[in-house]
Amino acid sequence: MARWAYVNGRYVPHALAAVHIEDRGFQFADGVYEVVTVVDGRFTDLDGHLARLQRSLDELRMAAPVSPRVLVFVMGELVRRNGLRNGAVYLQVTRGVAPRDFRFPPAGTPPTLVMTTRRLARFAAPAQLADGVRVITIPDIRWGRRDIKTVGLLPQVLGKQRAADAGAFEAWMIDPDWTVTEGCSSNAWIVTGAGVLVTREPSARILNGVTRRTLLRLARAQGIAVEERPFTVEEAYGAREAFLSSATTFALPVTRIDGRPVGDGRPGPVTLALREAYLADAAREAGRPA
Ligand code: PDD
């Protein structure tokens, strides 16, 4: 099947999809993005992703390219054209095309809007669920506004490559006070020896994951004790369970941190229960068909 992308008002064959060399996304990483998962033909956590996109745009004083209604229409049309049942839609918005100048381009410069889809045969390999995944820890070298989902992802590119080189799935980034901020493309969680679910509170130090928010709601509904606070690498080493979350992984068990087994080295019950709950919730109310 032909693969389509969407670029500034047009559906174009993926191989021909392009933006101008003076696009500010290319010149300055002056853009934001979202990743929305499609599960069995339905968008997951759509409203949360749309709200965060608007927030990212507002924080950078960037204009929305189209209304949310049009955005969702285009997302759905791209999913339809690409015959996507399971996968993800990537949306990128930049401050548009203008001669290279650090200052904002003149008001009225149209933002760039690009959308692509990625098909996923499954959201996690059977071995990743049966055995869990490995993470390593690395210094967090990012900027001070990690709450904005910008396309400026160089620290994460380097971190993910370090993880891959070490045979790990993800790298958890560490602040100078030895607290874990988050993964390069996911939020970080532990379950303490006392059975308390811990994940860092939203602030400028992390991206407030949409999946994270839904998992917190589901955990509280299940009566699981929850603390939103920073945790240290040492605390993670000694945790009973650990997992990571993102739109494309949901809750994924972490069974080794820097080579040390977490708990008994197997995916934990809280993690697996939350993953199940997330998928059930997505099937029940993710709502809008793509
Ligand atoms: N990444 N933290 C970071 C730094 C992320 O890049 C992501 C998502 C998350 C989890 O957010 P959410 O639950 O809303 O996906 C946390 C996406 C999936 C990506 O860049 O591919």
Residues whose N, C-alpha, C, O or C-beta is under 5 A from the ligand:
A	BS01	PDD	V35 E182 G183 C184 S185 S186 N187 L207 N208 G209 V210 T211 R212 S245 S246 A247 T248
